[in-house]
Amino acid sequence: MGGDADDVTAPLTAPPTVDEKAGLRRADTLKRGTVLGRYIVVGQLGADAPATLATVRGFALLARETHRFDEQRRWAEVELAAQQRIAGPDHPDVATAIDNVANAETEKRKFGDVKRLRERALAIRLAALGPQHPLVGSSYNNLAGFYEMNGDHMTAKRLYEKAFDIYRNAFGDESVEIVAVLQNLGVVRTSLGDTAGARTALERALALLENAYGADDPRLAGTLAKLGVLARDEKRYDDALALFHRAVQSVEKAYGSNDRLVVDNYGEIATTYMSMGKLSDAREAMKRTLAAIATVYGSDDANMGIGLGNYGFLQLKLDDMSGALASFEKARTLFETKISKTHPMIALALIGEGQALIGLKREAEAAAQLERAVELGTAAHIAPNQIAEAHYYLAVALYANRATRKRARAEAAAAVADWLKAGNKQDADLARTWLRTH
């Protein structure tokens, strides 16, 4: 039967089926993604049949869920070419397909391409549908996401607000259709330091979902988790834990324990315990997280790299430098082999490796890893807080060698600038203190 994932003309004796939403929640479906990606229903239905395109979208979703982003891009381009054949270059369905290509490029951090694609999709929708159509609102929401990922939170907020106004005018104030933009407004307001505004948006989103689906529905889990993160940022730790546990319970009740949202919230619970200084509780929650990742995704999946990276930072707090170094090295290897050698998560693992090596008094090795973290993180546009950490720990590592102390001070100054850019005065002051004493 067959051919490669790239061979989109290979016929089937029996077409596979892909449930684009619920199916993605099942671990067995995720594990079958590589196999499913080899087949397509072209041989039975034709390349442009609706069922074929639905299957193509399913393959793209499976590829994204398992961090096969190049494959995700290829499937998105298959759909785009089909939509252009069917409807011409300026049809709203083409704009949707363009957005799917942009989704893949976002995962790969190719932001120049993302901006061009998002703006093209917006232009098509504006011309075809007019400025108040909900799909135009969707384009503003997507473009806002691009600016938010690049640290331009004010532009992102303005575009999210445009999207919200369009959705509210189209669907009304009581519709769940406005929930996604309310969630995004909550997150971007948090980034801008407007925690009261963030809480208002997220609590409004939660109320709409509760009214529409009930208090225990799993569709509330994402909003509950965002409210939990906000509560943790505000040091309302008990509230945060209650929100994360409620999210877990709603998902487990509907889908069981083997669900990615359960995994995500276990991780948030562990992080909250770390913030509280309850490191023993954090370690138990983190072990549960790693076990859940192994069940849902597999022990050699990139998601395990994310879990190991988080566990590594907990091990740093526990002063287990050797254990932390091993966790970060395993995480980096998974990212390099399962995603790409230039993905931003590699930079985060390298920052962790650098900290562990400094703790082990292996500053020269730390400097090499942190140099790479700065280079990769800058190219991949990681968050200012994260690049600031790379500069700061690189300064610490370089200062151990008299020949590189001048560079160490320059790196510490760069850390101050990046932390201030992120609005993080506390850590900027830490770096300033280091500069005064070194």
C-alpha positions as CSV (number, residue, x, y, z in Angstrom):
1,M,0.0,0.0,0.0
2,G,1.9,2.9,-0.2
3,G,4.8,5.2,-0.4
4,D,6.3,7.8,1.9
5,A,4.6,10.6,3.8
6,D,5.6,12.8,0.9
7,D,3.9,10.6,-1.6
8,V,0.4,12.2,-1.7
9,T,-0.7,10.2,-4.7
10,A,-0.3,6.7,-3.2
11,P,-3.6,4.8,-3.4
12,L,-5.1,2.8,-0.6
13,T,-7.1,-0.4,-0.6
14,A,-9.0,1.0,2.3
15,P,-8.8,4.7,3.3
16,P,-7.8,5.5,6.9
17,T,-10.0,7.7,9.0
18,V,-8.7,10.5,11.2
19,D,-10.8,12.2,13.9
20,E,-9.2,15.6,13.9
21,K,-10.1,16.5,17.5
22,A,-11.1,13.6,19.8
23,G,-8.8,11.2,18.0
24,L,-5.8,13.4,18.8
25,R,-6.4,12.8,22.4
26,R,-5.7,9.1,22.2
27,A,-2.2,7.9,22.8
28,D,-2.7,5.0,20.3
29,T,-3.7,7.5,17.6
30,L,-0.6,9.6,18.3
31,K,1.6,6.5,18.1
32,R,0.0,5.6,14.8
33,G,0.7,9.0,13.4
34,T,3.8,7.9,11.5
35,V,2.0,5.0,10.0
36,L,-1.1,7.0,9.1
37,G,1.1,9.7,7.5
38,R,2.1,7.2,4.8
39,Y,-1.3,7.0,3.3
40,I,-3.9,9.2,1.7
41,V,-7.3,8.7,0.1
42,V,-6.4,10.2,-3.3
43,G,-6.6,6.8,-5.0
44,Q,-10.3,6.4,-4.1
45,L,-11.7,9.9,-3.9
46,G,-9.4,12.3,-5.8
47,A,-6.8,14.8,-4.6
48,D,-9.4,17.6,-4.2
49,A,-12.3,15.7,-2.6
50,P,-13.5,17.1,0.8
51,A,-12.8,13.8,2.5
52,T,-9.2,13.9,1.1
53,L,-8.6,17.4,2.4
54,A,-10.1,16.5,5.8
55,T,-7.6,13.6,6.0
56,V,-4.8,15.9,4.9
57,R,-5.7,18.3,7.8
58,G,-5.8,15.3,10.1
59,F,-2.3,14.3,9.1
60,A,-1.0,17.8,9.6
61,L,-2.5,17.8,13.1
62,L,-1.0,14.5,14.0
63,A,2.4,15.7,12.7
64,R,2.1,18.9,14.9
65,E,1.1,16.9,18.0
66,T,4.2,14.7,17.6
67,H,6.5,17.6,16.8
68,R,7.1,16.5,13.2
69,F,6.9,20.1,12.0
70,D,8.5,19.6,8.6
71,E,5.9,17.0,7.9
72,Q,3.2,19.3,9.2
73,R,4.3,22.0,6.7
74,R,4.2,19.5,3.8
75,W,0.7,18.4,4.6
76,A,-0.4,22.0,5.0
77,E,1.1,22.8,1.6
78,V,-0.8,19.9,0.0
79,E,-4.1,21.4,1.3
80,L,-3.1,24.9,0.1
81,A,-2.3,23.7,-3.4
82,A,-5.7,21.8,-3.5
83,Q,-7.7,24.8,-2.3
84,Q,-6.0,27.1,-4.9
85,R,-6.9,24.6,-7.7
86,I,-10.5,24.4,-6.4
87,A,-11.3,28.0,-5.7
88,G,-8.6,30.2,-7.1
89,P,-5.9,32.2,-5.3
90,D,-8.2,34.7,-3.6
91,H,-10.9,32.6,-2.0
92,P,-11.4,32.6,1.8
93,D,-10.7,28.8,1.9
94,V,-7.3,29.6,0.5
95,A,-6.7,32.0,3.4
96,T,-7.5,29.2,5.8
97,A,-5.0,26.9,4.1
98,I,-2.4,29.7,4.2
99,D,-3.0,30.0,8.0
100,N,-2.4,26.3,8.3
101,V,1.0,26.7,6.6
102,A,1.7,29.6,8.9
103,N,0.9,27.4,11.9
104,A,3.7,25.0,10.8
105,E,6.1,27.8,10.3
106,T,5.3,29.2,13.8
107,E,6.3,25.9,15.3
108,K,9.6,26.0,13.4
109,R,10.1,29.7,14.5
110,K,10.4,30.9,10.9
111,F,8.8,34.2,11.9
112,G,9.5,36.1,8.7
113,D,7.5,33.6,6.8
114,V,4.8,33.6,9.5
115,K,4.2,37.4,9.2
116,R,4.0,37.3,5.4
117,L,1.6,34.4,5.5
118,R,-0.7,35.8,8.2
119,E,-0.8,39.2,6.4
120,R,-1.7,37.5,3.1
121,A,-4.5,35.5,4.7
122,L,-5.8,38.8,6.3
123,A,-5.7,40.6,2.9
124,I,-7.6,37.8,1.2
125,R,-10.3,37.8,3.8
126,L,-10.7,41.5,3.9
127,A,-11.1,41.7,0.2
128,A,-13.5,38.7,-0.1
129,L,-15.6,39.1,3.1
130,G,-15.3,42.7,4.4
131,P,-13.9,44.2,7.6
132,Q,-16.5,42.8,10.0
133,H,-16.6,39.2,9.1
134,P,-15.6,36.7,11.8
135,L,-12.9,35.2,9.6
136,V,-11.3,38.6,9.4
137,G,-11.4,38.6,13.2
138,S,-9.7,35.2,13.1
139,S,-6.9,36.7,10.9
140,Y,-6.4,39.6,13.4
141,N,-6.2,37.0,16.2
142,N,-3.6,35.0,14.3
143,L,-1.6,38.0,13.4
144,A,-1.7,39.2,17.1
145,G,-0.2,35.8,18.0
146,F,2.7,36.4,15.8
147,Y,3.4,39.8,17.5
148,E,3.0,38.3,20.9
149,M,5.5,35.5,20.2
150,N,8.0,38.2,19.1
151,G,7.6,40.2,22.3
152,D,5.5,43.1,20.8
153,H,2.8,42.8,23.4
154,M,1.2,46.2,22.7
155,T,0.7,45.5,19.0
156,A,-0.6,42.0,19.9
157,K,-3.1,43.6,22.4
158,R,-4.4,46.0,19.8
159,L,-5.0,43.3,17.3
160,Y,-6.6,41.0,19.8
161,E,-8.9,43.8,20.7
162,K,-9.9,44.3,17.0
163,A,-10.6,40.6,16.8
164,F,-12.7,40.7,20.0
165,D,-14.8,43.6,18.7
166,I,-15.5,41.7,15.5
167,Y,-16.4,38.5,17.3
168,R,-18.6,40.3,19.8
169,N,-20.5,42.2,17.1
170,A,-21.0,39.0,15.1
171,F,-21.9,36.6,17.9
172,G,-22.9,38.7,20.9
173,D,-21.5,39.1,24.4
174,E,-22.8,35.8,25.6
175,S,-21.4,33.5,22.9
176,V,-18.6,31.0,23.5
177,E,-17.3,32.1,20.1
178,I,-15.6,35.0,21.9
179,V,-13.8,32.8,24.5
180,A,-10.6,32.2,22.5
181,V,-9.9,35.9,22.0
182,L,-10.8,36.6,25.7
183,Q,-8.2,34.0,26.7
184,N,-5.6,35.6,24.4
185,L,-6.4,39.0,25.8
186,G,-5.9,37.6,29.3
187,V,-2.5,36.2,28.5
188,V,-1.2,39.4,26.7
189,R,-2.5,41.6,29.5
190,T,-0.6,39.5,32.0
191,S,2.6,40.0,29.9
192,L,1.9,43.8,30.0
193,G,1.6,43.7,33.8
194,D,-2.2,44.3,33.7
195,T,-3.1,41.4,36.0
196,A,-6.5,42.9,36.9
197,G,-7.4,43.2,33.2
198,A,-6.1,39.7,32.6
199,R,-8.2,38.3,35.4
200,T,-11.4,40.0,34.1
201,A,-10.9,38.6,30.6
202,L,-10.1,35.0,31.8
203,E,-12.9,34.9,34.4
204,R,-15.4,36.2,31.7
205,A,-14.2,33.4,29.4
206,L,-14.6,30.8,32.2
207,A,-18.2,32.0,33.0
208,L,-19.2,31.8,29.3
209,L,-17.9,28.2,29.1
210,E,-19.6,27.2,32.3
211,N,-22.9,28.7,31.1
212,A,-22.6,26.9,27.8
213,Y,-21.3,23.5,28.9
214,G,-21.5,23.1,32.7
215,A,-18.9,23.4,35.4
216,D,-17.2,20.0,34.8
217,D,-16.8,20.0,31.1
218,P,-13.2,19.4,29.7
219,R,-13.6,22.4,27.4
220,L,-13.0,24.5,30.5
221,A,-9.6,23.1,31.2
222,G,-7.6,25.5,29.0
223,T,-9.1,28.6,30.7
224,L,-8.8,27.1,34.1
225,A,-5.1,26.5,33.5
226,K,-4.6,30.1,32.3
227,L,-6.3,31.3,35.4
228,G,-4.0,29.0,37.4
229,V,-0.9,30.5,35.9
230,L,-2.2,34.0,36.6
231,A,-2.9,33.1,40.2
232,R,0.6,31.6,40.6
233,D,2.1,34.8,39.1
234,E,0.2,36.7,41.7
235,K,1.5,34.3,44.4
236,R,-2.0,33.0,45.1
237,Y,-0.6,29.5,45.2
238,D,-3.6,27.7,46.8
239,D,-5.9,29.2,44.3
240,A,-3.5,28.2,41.5
241,L,-3.4,24.6,42.7
242,A,-7.2,24.4,43.0
243,L,-7.6,25.6,39.4
244,F,-5.0,23.2,38.0
245,H,-6.5,20.2,39.9
246,R,-10.0,21.2,38.7
247,A,-8.7,21.2,35.1
248,V,-7.2,17.8,35.6
249,Q,-10.4,16.4,37.1
250,S,-12.5,17.7,34.2
251,V,-10.3,16.1,31.6
252,E,-9.8,12.8,33.4
253,K,-13.5,12.5,33.8
254,A,-14.1,12.9,30.1
255,Y,-11.0,11.3,28.5
256,G,-9.2,9.4,31.2
257,S,-5.7,10.0,32.6
258,N,-3.9,9.5,29.2
259,D,-4.5,13.0,27.8
260,R,-2.2,15.8,26.9
261,L,-4.1,18.3,29.0
262,V,-3.7,16.1,32.1
263,V,0.1,16.0,31.4
264,D,0.2,19.8,30.9
265,N,-1.6,20.5,34.2
266,Y,0.5,18.0,36.2
267,G,3.5,20.0,35.0
268,E,1.8,23.3,36.2
269,I,1.1,21.7,39.6
270,A,4.8,20.8,39.9
271,T,5.9,24.3,38.9
272,T,3.5,25.8,41.5
273,Y,5.0,23.6,44.2
274,M,8.4,24.8,43.1
275,S,7.3,28.4,43.4
276,M,6.0,27.7,46.9
277,G,9.3,26.2,47.9
278,K,7.7,22.8,48.4
279,L,10.4,20.9,46.6
280,S,9.4,17.5,47.8
281,D,5.9,17.9,46.6
282,A,7.2,19.3,43.4
283,R,9.4,16.3,42.8
284,E,6.5,13.9,43.3
285,A,4.3,15.9,40.9
286,M,7.1,16.0,38.4
287,K,7.6,12.3,38.6
288,R,3.9,11.8,37.9
289,T,4.2,14.2,35.0
290,L,7.1,12.2,33.5
291,A,5.2,9.0,33.9
292,A,2.1,10.5,32.2
293,I,4.3,11.8,29.3
294,A,5.7,8.4,28.8
295,T,2.2,6.9,28.6
296,V,0.7,9.5,26.4
297,Y,3.5,10.3,24.0
298,G,6.3,7.7,24.6
299,S,9.6,8.0,26.4
300,D,11.5,9.0,23.3
301,D,9.1,11.8,22.2
302,A,10.0,15.5,22.3
303,N,7.3,16.1,24.9
304,M,9.5,13.9,27.2
305,G,12.3,16.5,26.5
306,I,10.0,19.2,27.8
307,G,9.3,17.2,31.0
308,L,12.9,16.4,31.5
309,G,13.9,20.0,31.1
310,N,11.4,21.0,33.8
311,Y,12.6,18.3,36.0
312,G,16.2,19.5,35.5
313,F,15.3,23.0,36.8
314,L,13.7,21.3,39.9
315,Q,16.9,19.3,40.3
316,L,18.9,22.6,40.2
317,K,16.8,23.9,43.1
318,L,17.4,20.6,45.0
319,D,21.2,21.2,44.4
320,D,21.4,17.9,42.4
321,M,23.7,19.3,39.8
322,S,24.7,15.9,38.3
323,G,21.1,14.8,38.0
324,A,20.1,18.2,36.5
325,L,22.9,18.0,33.9
326,A,21.8,14.5,32.9
327,S,18.2,15.6,32.6
328,F,19.0,18.6,30.4
329,E,21.4,16.6,28.2
330,K,18.6,14.0,27.6
331,A,16.1,16.8,26.9
332,R,18.5,18.5,24.4
333,T,19.2,15.2,22.6
334,L,15.4,14.6,22.2
335,F,14.8,18.0,20.8
336,E,17.7,17.7,18.4
337,T,16.7,14.3,17.1
338,K,12.9,14.6,17.2
339,I,12.4,18.3,16.1
340,S,15.5,20.0,14.7
341,K,18.9,21.2,15.8
342,T,17.9,24.8,15.8
343,H,14.6,24.7,17.8
344,P,14.3,27.2,20.6
345,M,13.7,24.5,23.2
346,I,17.3,23.5,22.6
347,A,18.4,26.9,23.9
348,L,16.5,26.4,27.1
349,A,18.1,23.0,27.7
350,L,21.5,24.5,27.0
351,I,20.8,27.3,29.6
352,G,20.0,24.5,32.1
353,E,23.1,22.6,31.2
354,G,25.2,25.7,31.7
355,Q,23.7,26.3,35.2
356,A,24.4,22.7,36.2
357,L,28.0,22.8,34.9
358,I,28.6,26.1,36.8
359,G,27.3,24.3,40.0
360,L,29.8,21.5,39.3
361,K,32.6,24.0,38.9
362,R,33.0,23.2,35.2
363,E,32.8,26.8,34.1
364,A,34.7,26.4,30.8
365,E,32.2,23.7,29.6
366,A,29.4,25.8,30.9
367,A,30.6,28.8,28.9
368,A,30.6,26.8,25.7
369,Q,27.0,25.6,26.2
370,L,25.8,29.0,27.2
371,E,27.5,30.7,24.2
372,R,25.5,28.3,22.0
373,A,22.3,29.1,24.0
374,V,22.8,32.8,23.3
375,E,23.4,32.3,19.6
376,L,20.5,29.8,19.1
377,G,18.1,31.7,21.4
378,T,18.8,35.0,19.6
379,A,18.2,33.4,16.2
380,A,15.0,31.7,17.4
381,H,13.6,34.7,19.1
382,I,13.2,33.2,22.6
383,A,11.6,35.4,25.2
384,P,13.6,38.3,26.7
385,N,13.5,36.7,30.1
386,Q,15.1,33.5,28.7
387,I,17.8,35.2,26.7
388,A,18.6,37.3,29.7
389,E,19.2,34.1,31.7
390,A,21.6,32.9,29.0
391,H,23.5,36.1,29.1
392,Y,23.7,36.2,32.9
393,Y,24.9,32.6,33.4
394,L,27.4,33.1,30.6
395,A,28.7,36.1,32.5
396,V,29.1,33.9,35.6
397,A,30.9,31.2,33.6
398,L,33.2,33.6,31.8
399,Y,34.2,35.4,35.0
400,A,35.9,32.2,36.3
401,N,38.6,32.8,33.7
402,R,40.6,36.1,34.1
403,A,41.1,36.3,30.4
404,T,37.4,36.6,29.8
405,R,36.3,38.8,32.6
406,K,35.7,41.9,30.4
407,R,33.4,39.8,28.2
408,A,31.7,38.6,31.4
409,R,30.7,42.1,32.4
410,A,29.4,42.8,28.9
411,E,27.2,39.7,29.1
412,A,25.9,40.7,32.5
413,A,25.0,44.2,31.0
414,A,23.2,42.4,28.2
415,A,21.2,40.4,30.8
416,V,20.2,43.6,32.6
417,A,18.9,45.1,29.3
418,D,16.9,42.0,28.4
419,W,15.4,41.7,31.8
420,L,14.3,45.3,31.7
421,K,12.9,44.8,28.3
422,A,10.8,42.0,29.8
423,G,9.7,44.2,32.6
424,N,11.6,42.0,35.1
425,K,13.1,44.5,37.4
426,Q,13.9,42.0,40.2
427,D,16.3,39.9,38.0
428,A,17.7,43.0,36.4
429,D,18.6,44.2,39.9
430,L,20.3,40.9,40.5
431,A,22.5,41.3,37.5
432,R,23.2,44.9,38.5
433,T,24.3,43.7,41.9
434,W,26.6,41.1,40.3
435,L,28.1,43.9,38.1
436,R,28.9,46.0,41.1
437,T,30.7,43.2,42.9
438,H,32.6,41.7,39.9
